[in-house]
Amino acid sequence: IKMAGDCRFPDVDSDGSENSEEMEIVVNVGGVRQVFYGDNLNQYPETRLAELLNCLSGGYDSIFSLCDDYDPGKREFYFDRDPDAFKCIIDVYYFGEIHMKKGICPICFKNEMEFWKVDLKFLDDCCKTHLSEKKEELEEIARRVQLILDDLGVDASESRWKRCQKCIWKFLEKPESSYPARVIAVLSFLFILISSVVMCVGTIPDLQVVDAEGNRMEHPTLDSIETACIGWFTMEYVLRLISSPNKLHFALSFMNIVDVLAILPFYVSLTLTHLGAKLMELSNVQQAVQALRIMRIARIFKLARHSSGLQTLTYALKRSFKELGLLLMYLAVGIFVFSALGYTMEQSHPETLFKSIPQSFWWAIITMTTVGYGDIYPKTTLGKLNAAISFLCGVIAIALPIHPIINNFVRYYNKQRVLETAAKHELELMELNSAEGKAAGSKSEVEDISREGKEGPFYSSRLKVSHSDTFIHLLSEEKHYRTRLQSCK
């Protein structure tokens, strides 16, 4: 790259043409002037800068199809683009790869690369990571905005059953949609708590009753409350399944599987109680029923549906599998080493509690996790020294991966709040653009109404677009206005 002041244009050949390999072009991008040689630009002939070498022979139409302005006296091409991004993009002509500078929006940089017709494969892998993260954020914002718009919009062409399904789905799945929906969400939350409390209280011996065979069973009142809670859960699940827009996705969703596991044990135990005695012995039926009753603890996970904090914790743990794997690996290695050392050192003591290495695993686990039940403990000096080293190593092994896991939780939680705020701001921008469009086009809209009936549907559809179009490129190919998401400011 040379400064434009030092630029020397090659001589024209006898036939009036110039050698493109020796030709120089001056490019002014946002006030920053730079000179390029043809031999460098021709390495990538499909890029916009390489096309500038051959556009002079095509006249002004060819020139202005590639640039914003052109000065024939200086032979200088003008572009109203980001100069900082341009300085990064031109590295491809000299180094064969592009690095995005810190502080440049990845989406804007991608748009600049598309304008200059430089393929994304030249972008370095570290920069592609930032670009993919930003694209995921915009896709999430677009998805949230689209969900809100779907809730707000009412399509008159839909059947009455479809509209009823959508209303039931909003009523049960989206508490923020209306006040009755929030009441239903609170009731569902209370039923989960009541059911969990009844499950725990039902195990208190003083509150249990004895049946004709002398077996203890839950109090009939608690059993009735349990039945009422299961009835509510069943009705809620069936209504959500019927109103679900994608029933297969609904059935395979993790939280919906939890709902089934919370409901199913009641009906299976009820079936075994009334019909199982005919197929198997009564003792086997009772054992099966008790095992199924234990599965009722799954309903506590239903709280995650109503708690954004629990959902954030779940997603943060899913993103921390690597750190959790390191934690388990550290503990596994330490447990194996210190249990083997403890067994070896304690063999000389006549009253040793370390009978075998597998039995020593339990001692190593409760020692490294600093629980220390005291049921197994060393009695020799070397064994006590080994125990001291083991719990010190356990504290270090547990503490090392905890910080990245906490960072993942905080990062994901803050990201969700930012995305939620961005979606709300995008809706506000959409409403503002819609209001400006209505104010600017009020006269033309009156004229459209007075036209032929053929144009009536077009007018109504245009109003629908002005209401539901978020002006996000991910949602619509049309670029009506340049909004915050498109400019990434």
C-alpha positions in Angstrom: 0.0 0.0 0.0 1.3 3.4 -1.0 0.0 6.8 -0.1 -2.0 8.5 -2.9 0.4 11.4 -3.1 3.2 9.1 -4.4 0.9 7.5 -7.0 2.3 7.2 -10.6 -0.1 5.9 -13.2 1.4 3.6 -15.9 1.8 4.8 -19.4 -0.9 3.9 -22.0 0.2 1.4 -24.6 0.1 2.3 -28.3 -3.2 0.6 -28.7 -4.8 2.7 -25.9 -4.9 -0.1 -23.4 -3.0 -0.5 -20.1 -1.3 -3.6 -18.7 -3.5 -4.6 -15.8 -0.6 -6.1 -14.0 1.2 -2.8 -13.8 -1.9 -0.6 -13.4 -2.5 1.3 -10.2 -5.8 2.4 -8.8 -6.6 4.9 -6.1 -9.3 4.0 -3.7 -10.9 6.5 -1.2 -12.9 4.7 1.5 -14.5 7.0 4.0 -11.8 9.7 3.5 -8.9 7.2 3.7 -7.0 7.1 0.3 -4.9 4.1 -0.7 -3.2 2.9 -3.8 -3.3 -0.7 -5.1 -1.3 -2.4 -7.8 -2.9 -4.7 -10.4 -0.6 -7.7 -9.7 -1.9 -7.8 -6.1 -5.5 -7.4 -7.0 -5.5 -9.9 -9.8 -4.7 -12.7 -7.3 -8.4 -12.6 -6.4 -10.2 -11.5 -9.6 -13.7 -12.0 -8.3 -13.3 -9.3 -5.6 -14.7 -5.7 -6.1 -11.2 -4.1 -6.1 -10.0 -6.4 -8.9 -13.1 -5.6 -10.9 -12.1 -1.9 -10.7 -9.1 -2.6 -12.9 -11.3 -3.5 -15.9 -14.2 -1.2 -15.3 -12.6 1.9 -17.0 -13.1 0.5 -20.5 -16.8 -0.1 -19.8 -17.7 3.6 -19.4 -19.3 5.4 -16.5 -22.2 2.9 -16.1 -19.7 0.2 -15.4 -17.7 2.4 -13.0 -20.7 3.6 -11.0 -22.0 0.0 -10.7 -18.9 -0.7 -8.5 -18.3 2.5 -6.6 -20.2 5.5 -5.2 -18.3 8.2 -7.1 -15.3 8.6 -9.5 -12.9 11.4 -10.2 -11.6 11.0 -13.8 -8.9 13.7 -13.2 -7.3 11.9 -10.3 -8.6 8.5 -11.4 -9.8 8.0 -7.9 -12.7 5.7 -6.8 -14.8 6.8 -3.8 -16.7 4.5 -1.5 -18.9 5.4 1.4 -17.9 2.5 3.6 -16.2 1.8 6.9 -12.5 2.6 6.6 -11.5 0.6 9.7 -13.1 -2.6 8.3 -11.5 -1.9 4.9 -8.1 -1.8 6.4 -8.6 -5.3 7.7 -10.1 -6.6 4.5 -7.3 -5.6 2.2 -4.9 -7.8 4.2 -6.2 -10.7 2.0 -4.3 -9.2 -1.0 -1.0 -9.2 0.9 -1.2 -12.0 3.5 -3.9 -14.3 2.2 -6.0 -14.1 5.4 -8.1 -11.5 7.3 -8.1 -10.7 11.0 -10.9 -8.6 12.4 -9.8 -5.8 14.7 -11.1 -5.6 18.2 -14.1 -3.3 18.6 -15.5 -3.9 15.1 -19.0 -5.5 15.1 -18.7 -9.0 13.5 -22.0 -8.7 11.6 -21.0 -5.3 10.2 -17.6 -6.8 9.2 -19.3 -9.7 7.5 -21.4 -7.2 5.5 -18.3 -5.3 4.5 -16.7 -8.5 3.3 -19.8 -9.3 1.2 -19.7 -5.7 -0.3 -16.0 -6.1 -1.2 -16.8 -9.6 -2.5 -14.2 -11.3 -0.3 -15.1 -14.8 0.6 -15.6 -15.6 4.3 -13.1 -18.5 4.0 -10.3 -16.0 4.2 -11.4 -14.9 7.7 -9.3 -16.4 10.4 -10.8 -19.1 12.6 -10.6 -17.0 15.8 -12.6 -14.3 14.1 -15.1 -16.8 12.7 -15.9 -17.7 16.3 -16.9 -14.2 17.2 -19.0 -14.0 14.0 -20.8 -17.2 14.8 -21.6 -16.1 18.3 -23.0 -12.8 17.1 -25.1 -14.5 14.5 -26.5 -16.8 17.1 -27.4 -13.8 19.3 -29.2 -12.1 16.4 -31.0 -15.3 15.5 -32.1 -15.6 19.1 -33.3 -12.0 19.1 -35.1 -12.6 15.8 -36.7 -15.7 17.2 -37.9 -13.9 20.3 -39.3 -11.0 18.3 -41.1 -13.4 15.9 -42.7 -15.3 18.8 -44.0 -12.0 20.3 -45.3 -11.0 16.9 -47.0 -14.3 16.4 -48.7 -13.9 19.7 -49.8 -10.4 18.8 -51.0 -11.1 15.3 -54.3 -12.6 14.5 -54.7 -14.2 11.0 -58.3 -13.9 9.8 -57.7 -16.7 7.3 -57.1 -19.3 10.1 -60.0 -21.5 11.2 -61.7 -21.1 14.5 -60.1 -24.3 15.8 -56.6 -22.9 14.9 -57.3 -19.7 16.7 -58.6 -21.6 19.7 -55.5 -23.7 19.8 -53.3 -20.6 19.7 -55.3 -19.0 22.5 -55.0 -22.1 24.7 -51.2 -22.3 24.0 -50.7 -18.7 25.0 -52.9 -19.2 28.0 -50.8 -22.1 29.3 -47.3 -21.5 28.0 -46.9 -17.8 28.1 -47.8 -16.2 31.5 -46.7 -12.8 30.4 -49.4 -12.7 27.7 -52.3 -11.9 30.0 -53.4 -11.6 33.6 -55.4 -14.9 33.6 -52.4 -16.7 32.1 -50.3 -15.4 35.1 -52.9 -16.7 37.5 -52.8 -20.1 35.9 -49.0 -20.1 36.1 -49.2 -19.3 39.8 -51.8 -22.0 40.4 -49.6 -24.6 38.6 -46.7 -23.5 40.8 -48.8 -23.9 43.9 -50.0 -27.4 42.9 -46.4 -28.5 42.4 -45.4 -27.3 45.8 -48.5 -28.9 47.4 -47.9 -32.2 45.7 -44.2 -32.2 46.8 -45.2 -31.4 50.4 -47.9 -34.1 50.5 -45.3 -36.6 49.2 -43.0 -35.8 52.1 -45.6 -35.5 54.8 -47.2 -38.8 53.7 -44.0 -40.7 54.9 -44.4 -39.5 58.5 -45.5 -42.6 60.5 -47.8 -40.7 62.8 -49.9 -39.5 59.8 -50.1 -42.9 58.2 -53.0 -45.4 58.7 -52.9 -49.2 58.9 -55.0 -51.2 56.3 -56.7 -54.6 56.9 -53.5 -56.5 56.2 -51.6 -54.5 58.8 -49.6 -52.5 56.2 -49.0 -48.8 56.7 -50.4 -46.6 54.0 -50.9 -42.9 53.4 -53.7 -41.0 55.1 -56.9 -40.9 52.9 -56.9 -37.1 53.1 -53.4 -36.8 51.8 -54.3 -39.4 49.1 -57.2 -37.2 48.0 -55.0 -34.1 47.8 -52.5 -36.2 45.7 -55.3 -37.3 43.4 -56.5 -33.7 42.9 -52.9 -32.5 42.1 -52.4 -35.3 39.6 -55.8 -34.4 38.0 -54.6 -30.8 37.5 -51.2 -32.0 36.1 -53.0 -34.4 33.7 -55.5 -31.7 32.5 -52.6 -29.2 32.0 -50.5 -31.6 30.0 -53.3 -32.8 27.8 -54.4 -29.2 27.0 -50.8 -28.2 26.2 -50.4 -31.3 24.0 -53.6 -30.6 22.1 -52.8 -26.9 21.5 -49.1 -27.5 20.7 -48.2 -26.3 17.2 -45.6 -29.1 16.8 -46.7 -32.2 18.8 -43.7 -34.3 18.1 -41.3 -31.6 19.3 -43.6 -31.1 22.3 -43.6 -34.8 23.2 -39.8 -35.1 22.9 -39.0 -31.9 24.9 -37.1 -32.5 28.1 -39.5 -30.6 30.4 -42.5 -32.4 28.9 -40.8 -35.7 29.5 -40.4 -34.7 33.1 -44.2 -33.9 33.2 -45.0 -37.4 31.9 -42.7 -39.0 34.5 -44.4 -37.0 37.2 -47.9 -38.1 36.1 -47.3 -41.6 34.9 -46.5 -43.3 38.3 -49.9 -42.4 39.7 -51.8 -44.1 36.9 -49.4 -47.1 36.8 -49.7 -47.7 40.5 -53.5 -47.3 40.3 -53.6 -49.9 37.6 -51.4 -52.3 39.5 -53.4 -51.9 42.7 -56.7 -52.8 41.0 -55.5 -55.3 38.3 -52.0 -56.3 39.3 -53.2 -58.7 42.1 -54.7 -60.9 39.4 -51.5 -61.2 37.5 -48.9 -61.4 40.3 -48.6 -61.9 44.0 -49.8 -59.1 46.3 -46.3 -58.6 47.8 -44.9 -58.0 44.3 -47.7 -55.5 43.6 -47.0 -53.5 46.7 -43.2 -53.4 46.0 -43.9 -52.1 42.5 -46.3 -49.5 43.8 -43.7 -48.3 46.3 -41.1 -48.1 43.6 -43.4 -46.0 41.4 -44.3 -43.7 44.3 -40.6 -42.9 44.6 -40.7 -41.7 41.0 -43.0 -38.9 42.2 -39.9 -36.9 43.1 -39.7 -36.1 39.4 -42.4 -33.5 39.7 -40.1 -31.2 41.7 -38.3 -30.7 38.4 -41.5 -29.1 37.0 -40.6 -26.0 39.0 -38.0 -25.4 36.3 -40.8 -24.5 33.9 -41.8 -21.5 36.1 -38.3 -20.5 37.2 -35.9 -18.7 34.8 -33.1 -19.2 37.3 -33.4 -23.0 37.2 -33.5 -22.9 33.4 -30.4 -20.7 33.4 -28.6 -23.1 35.7 -29.5 -26.0 33.5 -28.2 -24.4 30.3 -25.0 -23.2 32.2 -24.3 -26.8 33.3 -24.9 -28.0 29.8 -22.3 -25.6 28.6 -19.9 -26.6 31.4 -19.6 -30.3 30.5 -15.8 -29.8 29.8 -15.2 -28.3 33.3 -17.4 -30.9 35.0 -15.5 -33.6 33.1 -12.2 -32.2 34.4 -13.6 -32.2 38.0 -14.7 -35.8 37.8 -11.4 -36.8 36.3 -9.4 -35.1 39.0 -11.5 -36.7 41.7 -11.4 -40.2 40.0 -7.6 -40.1 39.8 -7.3 -38.9 43.4 -9.7 -41.5 44.8 -7.9 -44.3 43.1 -4.4 -43.2 44.2 -5.2 -42.3 47.8 -7.4 -45.3 48.4 -4.6 -47.6 47.2 -2.1 -45.8 49.4 -4.4 -45.9 52.4 -5.0 -49.7 52.0 -1.3 -50.3 51.7 -0.3 -48.2 54.7 -3.1 -49.5 57.0 -2.3 -53.2 56.4 0.3 -53.3 59.2 -2.3 -52.3 61.8 -4.1 -55.2 63.5 -7.5 -53.3 63.8 -7.4 -51.8 60.3 -10.7 -50.7 58.8 -9.3 -50.8 55.2 -10.3 -54.3 54.2 -9.8 -53.9 50.4 -9.0 -51.2 47.9 -12.6 -51.1 46.6 -13.8 -50.6 50.2 -11.2 -47.8 50.5 -12.9 -46.0 47.6 -15.7 -44.9 49.9 -13.2 -43.5 52.4 -11.3 -41.6 49.6 -14.6 -40.2 48.3 -15.8 -38.8 51.7 -12.3 -37.5 52.5 -11.6 -35.7 49.2 -15.0 -34.1 49.2 -14.4 -33.0 52.9 -17.5 -34.8 54.1 -15.7 -37.1 56.6 -18.4 -39.4 58.1 -15.8 -41.1 60.3 -17.0 -44.7 59.7 -13.7 -45.5 58.1 -10.6 -43.7 59.3 -6.8 -44.4 59.3 -5.0 -45.5 62.5 -1.3 -45.5 61.5 0.8 -42.4 61.2 1.5 -42.9 57.5 -2.3 -43.4 57.0 -3.1 -40.2 58.7 -0.5 -38.3 56.6 -2.0 -39.9 53.5 -5.5 -38.7 54.7 -4.3 -35.2 55.3 -2.8 -35.0 51.8 -5.9 -36.5 50.2 -8.4 -33.9 51.6 -6.0 -31.1 50.7 -5.8 -32.3 47.1 -9.6 -32.8 47.1 -10.1 -29.2 48.1 -7.8 -28.0 45.3 -9.4 -30.4 42.7 -12.9 -29.2 43.5 -12.0 -25.5 43.6 -10.1 -25.4 40.3 -13.1 -26.0 37.8 -15.7 -24.2 40.0 -14.7 -20.7 38.8 -15.2 -21.5 35.1 -18.6 -23.0 35.8 -19.6 -19.9 37.8 -18.4 -17.7 34.9 -20.5 -19.7 32.4 -23.6 -19.3 34.6 -23.0 -15.5 35.0 -22.2 -15.1 31.3 -25.3 -17.0 30.2 -27.6 -15.3 32.6 -26.4 -11.8 31.6 -26.6 -12.8 27.9 -30.3 -13.8 28.4 -31.1 -10.5 30.0 -29.3 -8.6 27.2 -31.2 -10.6 24.5 -34.5 -10.0 26.3 -33.8 -6.2 26.4 -32.7 -6.2 22.7 -35.9 -8.0 21.7 -37.9 -5.3 23.5 -36.0 -2.5 21.9 -36.4 -4.0 18.5 -40.2 -4.1 19.0 -40.1 -0.5 20.0 -38.1 0.4 16.9 -40.6 -1.6 14.8 -43.5 0.3 16.3 -41.7 3.6 15.7 -41.0 2.8 12.1 -44.6 1.7 11.6 -45.9 4.9 13.1 -43.6 7.0 10.9 -44.6 5.0 7.8 -48.3 5.5 8.6 -47.8 9.3 9.1 -45.8 9.7 5.9 -48.1 7.6 3.7 -51.5 8.6 5.0 -52.4 10.4 1.8 -51.3 7.6 -0.5 -53.2 5.1 1.7 -56.4 7.1 1.2 -55.9 7.0 -2.5 -55.3 3.3 -2.4 -58.6 2.7 -0.7 -60.4 4.6 -3.5 -58.9 2.4 -6.2 -60.2 -0.8 -7.6 -61.2 -3.7 -5.4 -58.3 -5.6 -6.7 -56.0 -3.4 -4.7 -57.9 -3.8 -1.4 -56.1 -7.0 -0.4 -52.8 -5.5 -1.2 -53.5 -2.6 1.1 -54.5 -4.8 4.0 -51.5 -7.0 3.6 -49.3 -3.9 3.5 -50.7 -2.8 6.8 -50.0 -6.3 8.2 -46.4 -6.1 7.1 -46.0 -2.7 8.6 -47.3 -4.1 11.9 -45.4 -7.4 12.0 -42.2 -6.8 10.0 -39.4 -6.4 12.5 -37.0 -5.1 9.8 -34.5 -7.8 10.9 -32.7 -9.4 8.0 -33.1 -12.8 9.6 -36.9 -12.4 9.5 -37.4 -10.6 6.2 -35.5 -10.2 3.0 -36.8 -6.7 2.5 -34.7 -3.9 4.0 -37.3 -1.2 4.7 -35.2 0.7 7.2 -31.8 0.4 8.8 -32.5 -0.6 12.4 -30.4 -1.2 15.4 -30.0 -4.9 14.6 -28.9 -4.3 11.0 -26.4 -1.6 12.0 -25.4 -3.6 15.2 -25.0 -0.4 17.2 
